[in-house]
Amino acid sequence: MKSDSTRSLRGRWPLILAGLTAVAGLCLSVYLRSRIAQTEATTARLTAETLRLNTEQELNLFVEVLESVRALHALSAAVNQAAMDEFIEKGLVHQHAVLGAFGLTQRISPWLRAVLEEQTKANPETGYRFLQQGPDGTWVPSEPRNAYYPLTWQNRKDALNIPIGFDFSSLSEARRTIKRIEQTRRTALVPSPIPDFSASGANSYWVFAPVVPGRVEANPMYMPDTVIGFAVAVLHPETILKRVAARSSVSPSGLRLNLMVPPDPKAKETIQLVNGAWLYRYPLEAIDAQWIFECSLPGTVTGHRSAAALAAGLLITALMTSQLLFLSGRTRKIEAKVLARTEDLRIANARLEKSFHERAHLEEEMNELAARERRRMGRDLHDSLGQKLTGAVFLSRSLLDYFSNRKDQESGVRGLESEISNRQSAIENQEVHARTLNETLKSAVSQVRNMARGLAPVTLNDESLCEALEQLAEEMTGMYGVSCEVAECDDLSALGQKTKEQLYLIAREAVNNAARHAQAGRVTVRLTGGEAGWKLCVEDDGKGLSGTQQSAGEGMGIRIMRHRAGLIGARFAMSPASGRGTRVEVTSNA
């Protein structure tokens, strides 16, 4: 019963997984959509805030530049108009770029107005009249007031589209703004648009920056900290917004800067998605007034698509669910096949690993057995056959000495000439045979020693690797008639027997190749190293690497040396020697 319930659960788990996948995919898609929507709103807000901060910066820059113009108020009274114009034209390039049109006004009392107008009658070219705009749009004399604020200078002729002498206090909103700046001493904006006589348009405003004697220059005609005039400029909000848009990818038509009259203390920052566009509104304070900065950003400005993300998530969820349902019928068969194949692979892998270990162990035993057999045969040839042949050499030498002594004794006997002559001839024949026997035995002894050295090259007589290399050099010199020498050989007694034997065999193969195939006249062997590592170098002056390969064949000799180097974990390399010839290097990996 338990087995049936387990199998039933295993059969239904793909359906359960499909249902869980559908629920999880739906929840995840909705969650991702909300997160992406939040990210879109945050990105749009950051973009709009950047534009808003740039707008505030431009407004503040406008105020700072206008306030810097106030210093011209004292200068305008000290120099003539021509010098003043030249100074403004050449020295206030930045002010022209930021403000456009600007000018200066001065507070005039009624009695001073009378004096100035009398002077104007006497010299109309240097004076001016106090004017205001009449009902029909013409310029008429200003009405009597307690104080006047006429335009006394502007940066260019008709720059402000009003004549010199225009009384700003003739405008009700301007008059209220003047009273406010007389109290606050701060730069302020006239809240009503410029009248129709200004070409700047309906969405342009006058900005007044008060001139106070204590701030610019003391004037005995006025009390300290009294507003004696102001610098005036025209603020074009559209121009400000164009500058802001030029530093971004937003169109100027998507930006608005509206003056709030009266100010709304409840205004706050808002952002919402309306008809596929982000609408951002923010109240900001600038030029002693409240503005509403509006920014309309397209929905693509964020680079995200929350609806598309939801659709993609639902589509992927549907595909995954259908795929799980489609594969539910094949799951058990695939699982059974996978388990069976996995078990087969595990068994095969275990057998293969066991076979590898056995083969490696067998190869190591065979190598050790072959090495022991070679050493045994070398010792037998050296200690047994070699000693016997050496004894035969001494016996033949004694026989040779005997015949030589007999020859000397019988040559001193006189009177037996014929008999002595016959015996002398026989002795000489025996001496020749004895000498031949001696030479043959010495050659046999030398050959036995060479054979023994090939079988056990380094272990004979407990000699060191350096001694074996020295004997190899002597043998190669006598055998091939080349100059073979060991130029340098450090004591590497710490090396193992296997390493010594392989190094000796590599050196012998390299010297043989140089003498037999490269037609070398000189071969140099060097063995250097210490605790940090060692290096065997065999260098010749033969035909070079290409010639050696062509003669000897790139195969057996080089492959044998490379294989022997690999047996002791060393690096094998062949390269052209300096000048001509070949260099064979075997370097330890330590």
C-alpha positions as CSV (number, residue, x, y, z in Angstrom):
1,M,0.0,0.0,0.0
2,K,2.8,2.3,0.8
3,S,4.6,1.5,-2.4
4,D,1.4,2.3,-4.4
5,S,1.0,5.7,-2.7
6,T,4.7,6.4,-3.4
7,R,4.4,5.6,-7.0
8,S,1.2,7.6,-7.3
9,L,2.9,10.6,-5.8
10,R,5.9,10.2,-8.1
11,G,3.5,10.0,-11.1
12,R,1.6,13.2,-10.1
13,W,4.6,15.3,-9.1
14,P,5.0,16.8,-12.6
15,L,1.4,18.1,-12.4
16,I,2.0,19.5,-9.0
17,L,5.2,21.1,-10.3
18,A,3.3,22.6,-13.2
19,G,0.7,24.1,-10.9
20,L,3.4,25.6,-8.6
21,T,5.2,27.0,-11.6
22,A,2.1,28.7,-12.9
23,V,1.4,30.3,-9.5
24,A,5.0,31.3,-8.9
25,G,5.3,32.7,-12.5
26,L,2.2,34.8,-12.1
27,C,3.2,36.1,-8.7
28,L,6.7,36.8,-9.9
29,S,5.5,38.6,-13.1
30,V,3.1,40.8,-11.0
31,Y,5.9,41.6,-8.6
32,L,8.4,42.4,-11.3
33,R,5.9,44.6,-13.0
34,S,5.3,46.6,-9.8
35,R,9.1,46.8,-9.2
36,I,9.7,48.0,-12.8
37,A,6.9,50.5,-12.5
38,Q,8.5,51.8,-9.3
39,T,11.8,52.0,-11.0
40,E,10.3,53.8,-14.0
41,A,8.7,56.4,-11.6
42,T,12.0,56.8,-9.7
43,T,13.9,57.2,-13.0
44,A,11.4,59.7,-14.3
45,R,11.5,61.6,-11.0
46,L,15.3,61.8,-11.1
47,T,15.3,63.0,-14.6
48,A,12.7,65.7,-13.8
49,E,14.5,66.7,-10.6
50,T,17.7,67.2,-12.6
51,L,15.8,69.5,-15.0
52,R,14.3,71.3,-12.0
53,L,17.6,71.8,-10.3
54,N,19.1,73.1,-13.6
55,T,16.2,75.6,-13.8
56,E,16.7,76.8,-10.3
57,Q,20.4,77.2,-11.1
58,E,19.6,79.3,-14.2
59,L,17.2,81.5,-12.2
60,N,19.8,82.0,-9.4
61,L,22.4,82.8,-12.0
62,F,20.1,85.4,-13.5
63,V,19.7,87.0,-10.1
64,E,23.4,86.9,-9.3
65,V,24.4,88.5,-12.6
66,L,21.7,91.2,-12.2
67,E,22.9,92.0,-8.7
68,S,26.4,92.3,-10.1
69,V,25.1,95.0,-12.4
70,R,24.1,97.2,-9.5
71,A,27.7,98.4,-9.2
72,L,27.3,100.3,-12.4
73,H,24.9,102.7,-10.7
74,A,27.7,104.5,-9.0
75,L,29.9,104.3,-12.2
76,S,27.2,105.7,-14.5
77,A,27.3,109.0,-12.6
78,A,31.1,109.3,-12.8
79,V,31.7,108.8,-16.5
80,N,29.9,110.1,-19.7
81,Q,27.5,108.0,-21.6
82,A,29.9,107.1,-24.4
83,A,32.6,105.8,-22.0
84,M,29.9,103.9,-20.1
85,D,28.6,102.3,-23.3
86,E,32.1,101.2,-24.3
87,F,32.8,99.7,-20.9
88,I,29.5,97.8,-21.0
89,E,30.1,96.6,-24.5
90,K,33.6,95.3,-23.8
91,G,33.6,94.4,-20.1
92,L,30.2,92.8,-19.5
93,V,30.0,90.1,-22.1
94,H,28.8,87.5,-19.6
95,Q,26.1,89.8,-18.3
96,H,24.9,90.4,-21.9
97,A,24.8,86.6,-22.5
98,V,22.8,85.9,-19.3
99,L,20.5,88.9,-18.9
100,G,20.0,90.0,-22.5
101,A,18.5,93.5,-21.9
102,F,19.1,95.3,-18.7
103,G,19.4,98.9,-17.4
104,L,19.6,101.2,-14.3
105,T,17.0,103.4,-12.5
106,Q,17.4,106.1,-9.8
107,R,15.1,107.3,-7.1
108,I,14.2,110.9,-7.9
109,S,12.3,113.3,-5.6
110,P,9.7,115.8,-7.0
111,W,12.0,118.9,-6.6
112,L,14.9,117.0,-8.3
113,R,12.5,116.1,-11.2
114,A,11.8,119.8,-11.7
115,V,15.5,120.6,-11.7
116,L,16.3,117.8,-14.2
117,E,13.4,118.8,-16.6
118,E,14.6,122.4,-16.5
119,Q,18.1,121.2,-17.5
120,T,16.5,119.1,-20.2
121,K,14.7,122.1,-21.7
122,A,18.1,123.9,-21.9
123,N,19.9,120.9,-23.3
124,P,17.6,118.2,-24.7
125,E,20.4,116.0,-26.0
126,T,21.9,115.3,-22.5
127,G,18.7,115.3,-20.4
128,Y,15.5,113.3,-20.4
129,R,11.9,113.7,-19.4
130,F,9.8,111.7,-16.9
131,L,7.4,109.6,-18.9
132,Q,4.6,107.0,-18.5
133,Q,2.4,105.2,-21.0
134,G,-0.9,107.0,-21.8
135,P,-4.3,105.4,-22.5
136,D,-3.7,105.4,-26.3
137,G,-0.2,103.8,-25.9
138,T,1.7,107.1,-26.4
139,W,4.3,108.4,-24.0
140,V,3.0,111.2,-21.8
141,P,4.6,113.1,-18.9
142,S,4.5,111.2,-15.6
143,E,1.9,112.1,-13.1
144,P,3.0,113.9,-9.9
145,R,4.2,111.5,-7.1
146,N,6.2,111.6,-3.9
147,A,9.1,109.7,-5.6
148,Y,10.0,108.6,-9.2
149,Y,12.0,105.7,-10.5
150,P,12.9,106.6,-14.1
151,L,15.1,104.5,-16.4
152,T,18.4,106.4,-16.5
153,W,20.5,104.0,-18.7
154,Q,20.1,100.7,-20.6
155,N,22.8,98.5,-22.1
156,R,21.8,99.1,-25.7
157,K,19.6,101.6,-27.3
158,D,15.9,100.6,-27.0
159,A,17.1,97.3,-25.4
160,L,14.2,97.3,-23.0
161,N,11.8,98.7,-25.6
162,I,11.1,101.7,-23.3
163,P,12.6,105.2,-23.5
164,I,15.1,106.8,-21.1
165,G,13.1,108.5,-18.4
166,F,10.3,105.9,-18.3
167,D,8.9,106.0,-14.7
168,F,8.6,102.4,-13.4
169,S,6.5,103.7,-10.5
170,S,3.8,104.6,-12.9
171,L,2.9,100.9,-13.1
172,S,0.8,99.7,-10.1
173,E,2.4,96.3,-9.8
174,A,5.9,97.7,-10.2
175,R,5.1,100.3,-7.6
176,R,4.1,97.6,-5.1
177,T,7.3,95.7,-5.9
178,I,9.4,98.8,-5.3
179,K,7.8,99.3,-1.9
180,R,8.6,95.6,-1.1
181,I,12.2,95.8,-2.0
182,E,12.5,99.1,-0.1
183,Q,11.6,97.0,3.0
184,T,13.4,93.7,2.3
185,R,16.4,95.1,0.3
186,R,16.2,91.9,-1.8
187,T,15.9,91.4,-5.5
188,A,12.3,90.9,-6.5
189,L,10.1,90.2,-9.5
190,V,7.2,92.3,-10.8
191,P,4.4,89.6,-10.6
192,S,2.4,91.0,-13.6
193,P,3.7,90.4,-17.2
194,I,5.4,93.2,-19.0
195,P,2.8,95.5,-20.7
196,D,2.2,95.3,-24.4
197,F,4.6,98.1,-25.3
198,S,7.5,95.6,-24.5
199,A,8.4,93.3,-27.4
200,S,9.4,90.6,-24.9
201,G,5.8,89.2,-24.9
202,A,3.2,88.4,-22.3
203,N,5.2,85.7,-20.5
204,S,8.1,88.1,-19.6
205,Y,8.7,89.9,-16.3
206,W,10.7,92.8,-14.9
207,V,13.2,91.9,-12.2
208,F,14.4,94.7,-9.8
209,A,17.8,94.4,-7.9
210,P,17.8,97.3,-5.3
211,V,20.8,99.6,-5.0
212,V,21.7,100.6,-1.4
213,P,24.4,103.2,-0.7
214,G,25.9,101.1,2.1
215,R,26.4,98.2,-0.4
216,V,27.7,100.0,-3.4
217,E,28.9,103.5,-2.6
218,A,27.9,106.0,0.1
219,N,25.8,108.9,-1.2
220,P,25.4,112.1,0.9
221,M,22.0,112.7,-0.8
222,Y,20.4,109.6,0.8
223,M,20.2,108.1,4.2
224,P,22.2,104.9,4.8
225,D,20.5,101.6,3.7
226,T,18.0,103.6,1.7
227,V,17.1,102.2,-1.7
228,I,18.3,104.8,-4.2
229,G,17.5,102.9,-7.3
230,F,17.7,99.5,-8.8
231,A,19.1,97.5,-11.7
232,V,16.3,96.2,-14.0
233,A,16.3,93.3,-16.4
234,V,13.7,91.3,-18.4
235,L,13.2,87.7,-17.3
236,H,12.1,85.4,-20.2
237,P,11.1,82.0,-18.6
238,E,11.1,80.4,-22.0
239,T,14.7,81.4,-22.5
240,I,15.6,79.9,-19.2
241,L,13.9,76.6,-20.1
242,K,15.6,76.5,-23.5
243,R,19.0,76.7,-21.8
244,V,18.0,73.9,-19.5
245,A,16.7,71.7,-22.3
246,A,19.9,72.3,-24.3
247,R,21.8,70.4,-21.6
248,S,19.5,67.4,-21.8
249,S,17.6,65.3,-24.3
250,V,14.2,66.7,-23.4
251,S,12.4,69.0,-25.8
252,P,11.9,72.6,-24.6
253,S,8.2,72.1,-25.3
254,G,7.9,69.6,-22.5
255,L,9.0,72.2,-19.9
256,R,6.9,74.9,-18.2
257,L,7.7,77.6,-15.6
258,N,4.5,79.3,-14.3
259,L,4.4,82.1,-11.8
260,M,2.0,81.5,-8.9
261,V,0.0,84.7,-8.1
262,P,-0.9,84.5,-5.3
263,P,1.5,81.9,-3.9
264,D,0.0,78.5,-2.9
265,P,1.4,77.3,0.4
266,K,-0.2,73.9,-0.1
267,A,1.6,73.2,-3.4
268,K,3.8,70.1,-3.3
269,E,5.7,67.8,-5.6
270,T,3.7,65.3,-7.7
271,I,4.5,62.9,-10.5
272,Q,2.0,60.7,-12.4
273,L,1.7,58.8,-15.6
274,V,-0.9,60.5,-17.8
275,N,-1.6,59.2,-21.4
276,G,1.7,57.4,-21.6
277,A,3.7,60.4,-20.4
278,W,5.2,61.3,-17.0
279,L,3.9,64.7,-15.7
280,Y,6.0,66.2,-13.0
281,R,5.1,69.3,-11.0
282,Y,7.2,71.0,-8.3
283,P,6.8,74.3,-6.5
284,L,10.1,76.3,-6.2
285,E,11.0,79.6,-4.7
286,A,13.1,82.0,-6.9
287,I,13.4,85.8,-7.3
288,D,11.2,86.4,-4.2
289,A,8.3,84.6,-5.9
290,Q,6.7,81.2,-6.1
291,W,6.9,79.2,-9.4
292,I,5.5,75.9,-10.5
293,F,8.0,73.9,-12.5
294,E,6.2,71.4,-14.9
295,C,8.0,68.7,-16.8
296,S,6.3,66.4,-19.3
297,L,8.5,63.3,-20.0
298,P,7.6,60.6,-22.5
299,G,7.1,57.1,-21.1
300,T,10.2,55.9,-23.0
301,V,12.5,58.2,-21.1
302,T,13.0,55.5,-18.5
303,G,13.9,52.8,-20.9
304,H,11.6,50.3,-19.1
305,R,8.4,48.6,-20.0
306,S,6.4,47.4,-17.0
307,A,3.5,46.2,-19.2
308,A,5.8,44.4,-21.6
309,A,7.6,42.8,-18.6
310,L,4.3,41.5,-17.3
311,A,3.3,40.2,-20.7
312,A,6.7,38.5,-21.1
313,G,6.5,37.0,-17.6
314,L,3.1,35.6,-18.3
315,L,4.1,34.2,-21.6
316,I,7.2,32.5,-20.2
317,T,5.1,31.1,-17.3
318,A,2.6,29.7,-19.8
319,L,5.3,28.1,-21.9
320,M,7.0,26.6,-18.9
321,T,3.7,25.2,-17.5
322,S,2.7,23.7,-20.8
323,Q,6.2,22.2,-21.2
324,L,6.0,20.6,-17.8
325,L,2.6,19.2,-18.6
326,F,3.8,17.9,-21.9
327,L,6.8,16.2,-20.3
328,S,4.9,14.7,-17.3
329,G,4.1,11.5,-19.2
330,R,7.8,10.9,-20.1
331,T,9.4,11.7,-16.8
332,R,9.3,8.3,-15.2
333,K,10.7,6.5,-18.3
334,I,13.5,9.1,-18.6
335,E,14.2,8.8,-14.9
336,A,14.5,5.0,-15.0
337,K,16.8,5.2,-18.1
338,V,18.9,7.8,-16.4
339,L,19.2,5.7,-13.2
340,A,20.1,2.6,-15.2
341,R,22.7,4.4,-17.3
342,T,24.1,6.1,-14.3
343,E,24.6,2.8,-12.6
344,D,26.2,1.3,-15.7
345,L,28.6,4.3,-15.9
346,R,29.5,4.0,-12.3
347,I,30.4,0.3,-12.6
348,A,32.3,1.0,-15.9
349,N,34.1,3.9,-14.3
350,A,35.1,1.8,-11.2
351,R,36.4,-1.0,-13.5
352,L,38.3,1.5,-15.6
353,E,39.8,3.2,-12.6
354,K,40.8,-0.2,-11.2
355,S,42.4,-1.1,-14.5
356,F,44.3,2.1,-14.6
357,H,45.7,1.5,-11.2
358,E,46.7,-2.0,-12.0
359,R,48.3,-1.0,-15.2
360,A,50.3,1.8,-13.6
361,H,51.4,-0.6,-10.8
362,L,52.4,-3.3,-13.3
363,E,54.3,-0.7,-15.4
364,E,56.2,0.5,-12.4
365,E,57.1,-3.1,-11.4
366,M,58.2,-3.9,-15.0
367,N,60.4,-0.8,-15.1
368,E,61.9,-1.6,-11.7
369,L,62.5,-5.3,-12.8
370,A,64.2,-4.2,-16.0
371,A,66.4,-1.7,-14.1
372,R,67.4,-4.4,-11.6
373,E,68.1,-6.8,-14.4
374,R,70.3,-4.3,-16.3
375,R,72.2,-3.5,-13.1
376,R,72.7,-7.2,-12.4
377,M,74.0,-7.9,-15.9
378,G,76.3,-4.9,-15.7
379,R,77.8,-6.1,-12.4
380,D,78.2,-9.6,-13.8
381,L,79.9,-8.4,-16.9
382,H,82.1,-6.1,-14.9
383,D,82.9,-8.2,-11.9
384,S,83.0,-11.7,-13.4
385,L,83.7,-11.6,-17.2
386,G,85.6,-8.4,-17.0
387,Q,87.9,-9.7,-14.2
388,K,88.6,-12.9,-16.0
389,L,89.5,-11.1,-19.2
390,T,91.7,-8.8,-17.2
391,G,93.5,-11.8,-15.8
392,A,94.0,-13.2,-19.3
393,V,95.5,-9.9,-20.3
394,F,98.0,-10.1,-17.4
395,L,98.8,-13.8,-18.4
396,S,99.4,-12.8,-22.0
397,R,101.5,-10.0,-20.8
398,S,103.6,-12.4,-18.8
399,L,104.0,-14.7,-21.7
400,L,105.0,-11.8,-23.9
401,D,107.6,-10.8,-21.3
402,Y,108.9,-14.4,-21.1
403,F,109.5,-14.6,-24.8
404,S,111.2,-11.3,-24.8
405,N,113.6,-12.5,-22.0
406,R,114.4,-15.7,-23.8
407,K,115.1,-13.8,-26.9
408,D,117.6,-11.6,-25.1
409,Q,119.3,-14.6,-23.4
410,E,119.7,-16.7,-26.5
411,S,120.9,-13.8,-28.6
412,G,124.0,-13.5,-26.3
413,V,125.2,-17.1,-26.9
414,R,128.0,-17.2,-29.5
415,G,129.0,-20.0,-31.8
416,L,125.5,-21.5,-32.3
417,E,124.5,-19.1,-35.0
418,S,122.3,-21.4,-37.1
419,E,120.4,-23.0,-34.1
420,I,120.0,-19.6,-32.5
421,S,118.7,-18.2,-35.8
422,N,116.0,-20.9,-36.0
423,R,115.0,-20.6,-32.4
424,Q,115.0,-16.8,-32.7
425,S,112.6,-17.0,-35.6
426,A,110.3,-19.3,-33.6
427,I,110.4,-17.0,-30.6
428,E,109.5,-14.0,-32.7
429,N,106.5,-15.9,-34.2
430,Q,105.4,-16.7,-30.6
431,E,105.9,-13.1,-29.6
432,V,103.7,-11.9,-32.4
433,H,101.0,-14.3,-31.4
434,A,101.3,-13.3,-27.7
435,R,101.1,-9.6,-28.7
436,T,98.1,-10.2,-30.8
437,L,96.5,-12.1,-27.9
438,N,97.2,-9.2,-25.5
439,E,95.7,-6.6,-27.8
440,T,92.6,-8.8,-28.5
441,L,92.1,-9.3,-24.8
442,K,92.4,-5.6,-24.0
443,S,89.9,-4.8,-26.8
444,A,87.5,-7.4,-25.3
445,V,87.9,-5.9,-21.8
446,S,87.2,-2.4,-23.2
447,Q,84.1,-3.7,-25.1
448,V,82.8,-5.5,-22.0
449,R,83.2,-2.3,-19.9
450,N,81.3,-0.3,-22.6
451,M,78.6,-2.9,-22.6
452,A,78.4,-2.9,-18.8
453,R,78.3,1.0,-18.8
454,G,75.3,0.9,-21.2
455,L,73.5,-1.5,-19.0
456,A,74.3,0.2,-15.7
457,P,75.7,3.6,-16.6
458,V,75.9,5.3,-13.2
459,T,76.0,2.6,-10.7
460,L,79.3,1.0,-11.7
461,N,81.9,1.2,-9.0
462,D,79.6,3.7,-7.1
463,E,80.8,6.4,-9.4
464,S,79.0,9.8,-9.5
465,L,77.1,11.3,-12.4
466,C,79.9,13.7,-13.2
467,E,82.4,10.9,-13.4
468,A,80.1,9.0,-15.7
469,L,79.8,12.0,-18.0
470,E,83.6,12.5,-18.0
471,Q,84.1,8.8,-19.1
472,L,81.3,9.3,-21.7
473,A,83.2,12.3,-23.1
474,E,86.5,10.3,-23.3
475,E,84.8,7.4,-25.0
476,M,83.0,9.6,-27.5
477,T,86.3,11.4,-28.3
478,G,88.1,8.1,-28.9
479,M,85.2,6.5,-30.8
480,Y,84.2,9.3,-33.2
481,G,87.3,11.5,-33.2
482,V,85.4,14.6,-32.1
483,S,86.4,17.0,-29.3
484,C,83.9,16.1,-26.5
485,E,84.4,17.6,-23.1
486,V,82.4,18.3,-19.8
487,A,82.8,22.0,-19.5
488,E,80.9,22.3,-16.2
489,C,79.5,19.8,-13.8
490,D,78.0,20.6,-10.4
491,D,77.7,18.0,-7.6
492,L,74.1,16.8,-7.7
493,S,74.5,13.9,-5.3
494,A,71.0,14.5,-3.9
495,L,69.4,13.3,-7.2
496,G,67.8,9.9,-7.2
497,Q,69.3,6.9,-9.0
498,K,66.5,7.0,-11.7
499,T,67.1,10.6,-12.5
500,K,70.9,10.1,-12.8
501,E,70.5,7.2,-15.1
502,Q,68.0,9.0,-17.4
503,L,70.2,12.1,-17.5
504,Y,73.2,10.0,-18.5
505,L,71.2,8.2,-21.2
506,I,69.9,11.6,-22.6
507,A,73.5,13.0,-22.6
508,R,74.8,9.9,-24.4
509,E,72.0,10.0,-27.0
510,A,72.6,13.8,-27.6
511,V,76.4,13.3,-28.0
512,N,75.8,10.3,-30.4
513,N,73.4,12.4,-32.5
514,A,75.9,15.3,-32.7
515,A,78.9,13.1,-33.6
516,R,77.1,10.7,-36.0
517,H,74.4,12.8,-37.7
518,A,75.3,16.5,-37.3
519,Q,78.9,16.1,-38.3
520,A,80.0,18.1,-35.3
521,G,83.7,18.8,-34.5
522,R,83.1,19.9,-30.9
523,V,80.6,18.8,-28.3
524,T,80.2,20.5,-24.9
525,V,78.3,19.0,-21.9
526,R,77.2,21.1,-18.9
527,L,75.4,19.9,-15.8
528,T,74.5,22.8,-13.5
529,G,72.1,23.4,-10.6
530,G,71.5,23.2,-6.9
531,E,68.6,23.1,-4.4
532,A,66.4,25.3,-6.6
533,G,66.7,23.1,-9.7
534,W,69.2,21.7,-12.3
535,K,69.8,21.8,-16.0
536,L,71.6,19.5,-18.4
537,C,72.8,21.2,-21.6
538,V,74.6,19.4,-24.6
539,E,75.7,21.9,-27.3
540,D,77.5,21.1,-30.6
541,D,78.8,23.0,-33.6
542,G,77.4,20.7,-36.3
543,K,75.0,21.3,-39.1
544,G,72.3,22.7,-36.9
545,L,68.8,21.7,-35.9
546,S,67.4,21.4,-39.4
547,G,70.4,19.4,-40.7
548,T,70.3,17.1,-37.7
549,Q,66.6,16.4,-38.2
550,Q,67.0,15.7,-41.9
551,S,69.9,13.3,-41.3
552,A,68.8,11.6,-38.1
553,G,65.1,11.8,-38.8
554,E,62.7,13.7,-36.4
555,G,61.7,10.5,-34.8
556,M,63.5,8.0,-32.7
557,G,66.4,9.8,-31.1
558,I,64.5,13.0,-30.2
559,R,61.4,11.1,-29.1
560,I,63.5,8.9,-26.9
561,M,65.2,11.9,-25.2
562,R,61.8,13.6,-24.7
563,H,60.3,10.4,-23.3
564,R,63.2,10.0,-20.8
565,A,62.9,13.6,-19.7
566,G,59.2,13.0,-19.1
567,L,59.9,9.9,-16.9
568,I,61.8,12.1,-14.4
569,G,59.3,15.0,-14.6
570,A,61.7,17.4,-16.5
571,R,61.3,19.7,-19.5
572,F,63.0,18.8,-22.8
573,A,63.9,21.4,-25.4
574,M,65.9,21.6,-28.6
575,S,67.0,24.9,-30.2
576,P,69.7,26.3,-32.5
577,A,72.9,27.0,-30.7
578,S,74.7,30.4,-30.9
579,G,76.3,30.7,-34.3
580,R,75.6,27.2,-35.7
581,G,74.9,23.9,-34.2
582,T,72.2,22.5,-31.9
583,R,71.5,22.9,-28.2
584,V,69.7,20.1,-26.2
585,E,68.4,21.2,-22.7
586,V,66.8,19.2,-20.0
587,T,65.5,21.3,-17.1
588,S,64.0,20.3,-13.8
589,N,60.5,21.6,-13.0
590,A,61.5,22.6,-9.5
